[in-house]
Amino acid sequence: MSVGITIAVDAMSGDDGPQVVVPAVFAYLEKLQSNDASQASPAASCQSKAFNIILVGKQVELEALLHSYPENPSISIVHAETVVSMDDRPSRVLRSKQDSSMAVALQLVKSGQAQACVSSGNTGALMLLGRSILGTFPGIDRPAITKMFPSQGGGCFVLDLGANVDSSAEHLLQFAIMGQVLAKITKGVENPRVALLNVGGESIKGNEQVRLAASLIEESEALNYIGFAEGGDIFRSYADVIVCDGFVGNVALKSAEGAAKILLSGIKDFFKESWYRKLLGRLMLPLLAKTLKQLDPDTHNGAIFLGLQGVLVKSHGHANAKSFEQAVDLAYKEAEANLPELINSELEKVLL
């Protein structure tokens, strides 16, 4: 029996819109279908999962781009009249752009026609529309953006990464609970360690918001709180979950990605400067491939809106096609695992 997974892709948002989305979707489908073909067996075919993508946006524009590719029955188009720009005020989008590609893609998830949504669009608008259309879990006021940062011990979830830039102490407590549940489910850690990002480890450090959040989190019997963490702790396996306001988290994310790109560029330039460095590169780069891939932000594109009653993945607005593929892959995996239902059932034990 075939089980279907459909991803609704907001094809118009982001810096390059469909010019990036369409080639990324075709490349991902080709890779997925190629893997299925290579692993095909009578038993496997009975359990195969049909995978489809709905491109949401201006139909004429999308059809023109699709003409450049072979016909693929796994791809369909749903027309949306307007587009949310990066400069649009989220409140205005909520009031007057319910016919946008972003809103229509989310409605497809709400109606059950899709199991996940991917968008490169305006983060604030995506958060407001996601909360309005999909709704949040009981006991959760605001969704939070999270992704796993690479670390020495196998990765650390950091949240919020930009959905909320004025989080209260109560919101940080909710982020901590959601983060711990996510780490438990995805990392297989029975009692994940939770820390609060601060400017120092001492109890007197930080602003009033952070110190109050620390008191609330420490008092929660549901959390394995280990104290304050500093920026460098994100990468050294100090905690499984690090909680912060979205303003701080977004700065940390962009700083880490910028540093990683400079480092990768420097390594590549080093191995191009002379013939013996090129020879050295041929010998060393295959050995360093795993580490370099872990550092490359393009291979880790895609962050989850945690707390919504549906899978919503945010891609970088400036993502290239290769990078956007990673966001689609993340959405596929979260939908396949039915992550919202798993998180909701765990949150019921803690919050209700």
C-alpha positions in Angstrom: 0.0 0.0 0.0 1.4 3.4 -1.0 1.5 6.2 1.5 1.7 9.7 0.0 3.7 12.7 1.2 3.1 16.0 -0.5 5.1 19.2 0.0 3.6 22.6 -0.8 6.3 24.9 -1.9 5.9 28.6 -1.8 7.6 29.1 -5.2 7.5 32.9 -5.4 9.1 34.1 -2.2 12.8 34.6 -1.5 15.4 36.7 -3.4 15.2 34.7 -6.6 11.8 32.9 -6.3 10.9 30.4 -8.9 14.3 30.8 -10.6 15.8 28.8 -7.7 12.8 26.8 -6.6 12.0 25.0 -9.9 15.5 23.7 -10.6 15.8 22.7 -6.9 12.6 20.8 -6.9 13.5 18.9 -10.1 16.9 18.0 -8.8 15.5 16.8 -5.5 12.8 14.7 -7.2 15.3 13.2 -9.6 17.6 12.2 -6.7 14.7 10.7 -4.7 13.3 8.8 -7.6 16.8 7.5 -8.5 17.3 6.3 -5.0 13.9 4.5 -5.0 14.8 2.8 -8.3 18.1 1.6 -7.1 16.6 0.1 -3.9 13.5 -1.3 -5.6 12.3 -4.8 -4.7 8.9 -6.5 -4.6 8.6 -6.0 -0.9 9.8 -2.4 -1.0 7.5 -1.4 -3.8 4.5 -2.4 -1.6 5.6 -0.1 1.1 6.8 2.8 -1.2 5.9 6.3 -0.3 4.6 8.4 -3.2 6.2 11.9 -3.1 4.6 14.9 -4.8 5.4 18.6 -4.9 2.8 21.4 -5.3 4.4 24.6 -6.6 2.3 27.5 -5.4 2.6 30.8 -7.2 1.8 32.6 -10.5 0.7 29.9 -12.8 1.8 31.4 -16.1 5.3 32.1 -14.8 5.7 28.7 -13.3 4.4 26.9 -16.4 6.9 28.8 -18.5 9.8 27.6 -16.3 8.5 24.0 -16.2 8.6 23.9 -20.0 12.4 23.7 -19.8 12.2 20.4 -17.9 10.8 16.9 -18.7 7.2 16.4 -17.7 7.0 15.0 -14.2 3.6 13.8 -12.8 4.9 14.3 -9.3 4.8 18.1 -9.8 1.7 20.2 -10.0 0.8 23.9 -9.7 -1.7 25.8 -7.6 -2.2 29.4 -8.6 -1.7 32.2 -6.1 -2.4 35.8 -7.2 0.0 37.8 -5.0 3.5 37.5 -3.5 4.7 38.4 0.0 7.8 40.6 -0.4 10.7 40.8 2.0 9.7 44.4 2.9 6.0 43.7 3.6 4.9 44.3 7.1 3.7 41.0 8.6 0.5 42.6 10.0 -0.3 43.9 6.5 0.3 40.5 5.0 -2.0 38.9 7.6 -4.8 41.4 6.7 -4.5 41.7 2.9 -2.4 38.9 1.4 -4.4 35.8 2.2 -4.2 35.1 -1.6 -0.4 35.1 -1.6 1.7 32.1 -2.5 2.9 31.9 1.1 -0.7 31.8 2.6 -2.1 29.5 -0.1 0.8 27.0 0.5 0.0 27.0 4.2 -3.7 26.5 3.5 -2.8 23.4 1.6 -1.2 22.0 4.7 -4.2 23.0 6.9 -6.6 21.3 4.5 -4.6 18.1 4.4 -3.7 18.4 0.7 -0.1 18.7 1.7 1.9 17.4 4.7 4.4 20.2 4.8 5.2 23.7 3.5 8.5 25.2 2.5 9.1 28.9 2.0 12.0 31.3 1.6 9.9 34.3 2.3 9.6 37.0 4.9 10.2 35.4 8.3 7.8 37.6 10.2 5.0 37.2 7.7 5.6 33.4 7.6 5.4 33.2 11.4 2.1 35.2 11.6 0.5 33.4 8.7 1.7 30.0 10.1 0.2 30.8 13.5 -3.0 32.1 12.0 -3.6 29.3 9.5 -2.1 26.2 11.2 -2.4 27.3 14.8 -0.1 26.5 17.7 -0.1 23.6 20.2 -2.2 24.1 23.4 0.0 25.9 25.9 2.3 27.5 23.3 1.8 31.2 22.5 4.3 31.6 19.7 6.1 29.3 17.3 9.9 29.4 17.4 12.4 28.8 14.6 15.0 26.1 15.3 17.7 24.2 13.6 20.5 21.9 14.7 23.9 23.5 14.8 26.9 21.2 14.2 28.8 20.5 17.4 31.5 18.2 18.7 28.8 15.9 20.3 26.5 15.5 17.4 24.5 18.7 17.2 22.7 21.3 19.3 19.3 22.7 18.7 19.1 26.5 19.1 15.8 28.4 19.4 14.5 30.9 18.6 16.5 31.9 15.4 14.4 34.9 14.4 10.6 34.3 14.6 10.3 36.4 17.8 12.6 39.3 18.5 10.9 40.5 21.7 10.4 37.2 23.6 9.2 37.4 27.2 10.6 35.1 29.9 7.5 33.0 29.6 8.1 32.5 25.9 11.7 31.4 26.6 10.3 28.8 29.0 8.0 27.5 26.3 10.9 27.4 23.8 12.9 25.4 26.3 10.1 22.8 26.7 9.6 22.5 22.9 13.3 22.3 22.3 13.7 19.5 24.9 10.9 17.5 23.3 12.4 17.9 19.9 15.8 16.8 21.0 14.3 13.8 22.8 12.5 12.7 19.7 15.1 13.4 17.0 18.4 12.8 18.9 17.1 9.9 21.0 18.3 11.4 24.2 16.1 10.4 27.2 16.8 13.6 29.2 18.2 16.3 26.9 20.3 19.1 28.5 18.8 22.6 28.2 20.8 25.8 28.6 19.9 29.5 28.3 22.2 31.7 26.1 23.7 34.5 28.0 26.8 36.8 28.1 28.4 34.7 30.9 27.9 31.7 33.0 27.5 33.5 36.4 24.0 33.9 37.8 24.3 37.7 38.1 25.0 38.1 34.3 22.5 39.0 31.6 19.5 41.3 31.3 16.3 41.1 33.4 14.5 39.1 30.7 17.2 36.4 30.7 17.5 36.2 34.5 13.8 35.9 34.9 13.7 33.2 32.2 16.4 31.3 34.1 14.3 31.3 37.3 11.2 30.0 35.4 13.1 27.3 33.5 15.0 26.2 36.7 11.7 25.8 38.5 10.2 23.6 35.8 10.4 20.0 36.9 9.9 19.0 33.2 13.2 20.4 32.2 16.8 19.2 32.6 18.2 22.8 33.0 22.0 23.0 33.3 22.4 26.8 33.5 23.7 29.6 31.2 25.6 29.0 28.0 27.8 31.3 26.1 28.0 31.6 22.3 31.0 29.3 22.0 29.1 26.5 23.9 26.8 26.1 20.9 29.6 24.2 19.1 31.2 22.2 21.9 28.4 19.9 23.0 27.7 21.7 26.2 23.9 21.2 25.8 21.4 19.5 23.5 19.2 22.6 23.4 20.2 26.3 23.8 17.4 28.8 24.2 17.5 32.5 23.3 15.4 35.4 22.0 15.0 35.5 18.3 17.1 38.6 17.9 20.1 37.1 19.6 19.6 33.7 17.9 19.4 35.2 14.4 22.6 37.1 15.0 24.3 34.0 16.3 23.1 32.0 13.2 24.2 34.6 10.7 27.6 35.1 12.4 28.3 31.3 12.4 27.3 31.0 8.8 29.4 34.0 7.8 32.5 32.6 9.6 32.0 29.2 8.1 31.8 30.6 4.5 35.0 32.6 5.1 36.8 29.5 6.4 35.6 27.3 3.5 36.6 30.0 1.0 40.1 30.3 2.6 40.6 26.5 2.5 39.6 26.3 -1.2 41.9 29.3 -2.1 44.8 27.7 -0.2 44.7 24.6 -2.4 44.5 26.6 -5.6 47.6 28.8 -5.2 50.3 26.6 -6.6 50.8 23.2 -8.3 52.0 21.5 -5.1 49.1 22.9 -3.1 46.7 21.6 -5.8 48.4 18.2 -5.5 48.0 18.4 -1.8 44.4 19.3 -2.2 43.7 16.2 -4.3 45.1 14.1 -1.5 43.6 15.9 1.5 40.2 17.2 0.3 38.6 13.7 0.1 39.7 13.1 3.7 38.4 16.5 4.8 35.1 16.2 2.8 32.9 15.1 5.8 34.2 18.0 8.0 33.9 20.6 5.2 30.4 19.4 4.4 29.5 19.9 8.1 30.8 23.4 8.0 29.1 24.4 4.7 25.8 26.4 5.5 24.4 25.4 2.1 24.2 21.7 3.2 22.3 22.7 6.4 19.7 25.1 4.9 16.2 24.8 6.4 14.9 25.6 9.9 11.7 24.2 11.5 8.9 26.4 12.9 8.4 24.6 16.1 5.1 24.8 17.9 2.8 24.9 14.9 0.2 22.2 14.2 1.8 21.3 10.9 5.3 21.1 9.3 6.7 24.4 8.2 10.3 24.8 7.0 11.9 28.2 6.5 14.7 28.4 3.8 17.2 31.2 3.5 15.8 34.0 1.4 19.0 34.0 -0.6 19.3 30.2 -0.9 20.6 28.8 -4.2 19.1 25.7 -5.8 21.4 23.3 -4.1 20.7 24.9 -0.7 16.9 25.0 -1.3 17.0 21.2 -2.0 18.1 20.8 1.6 15.1 22.6 2.9 12.8 20.4 0.8 14.6 17.4 2.2 14.1 18.5 5.7 10.4 19.1 5.2 10.1 15.6 3.7 11.8 14.0 6.7 9.7 15.9 9.2 6.5 15.0 7.4 7.5 11.4 7.1 8.2 11.3 10.8 4.9 13.0 11.6 6.8 15.4 13.8 4.0 17.7 14.9 1.9 14.8 16.2 4.9 13.4 18.1 5.7 16.8 19.7 2.1 17.5 20.5 1.7 14.2 22.4 4.9 14.9 24.3 3.8 18.4 25.1 0.5 17.2 26.5 2.4 15.3 29.2 4.3 18.4 30.2 1.9 21.3 29.7 -1.6 20.0 30.4 
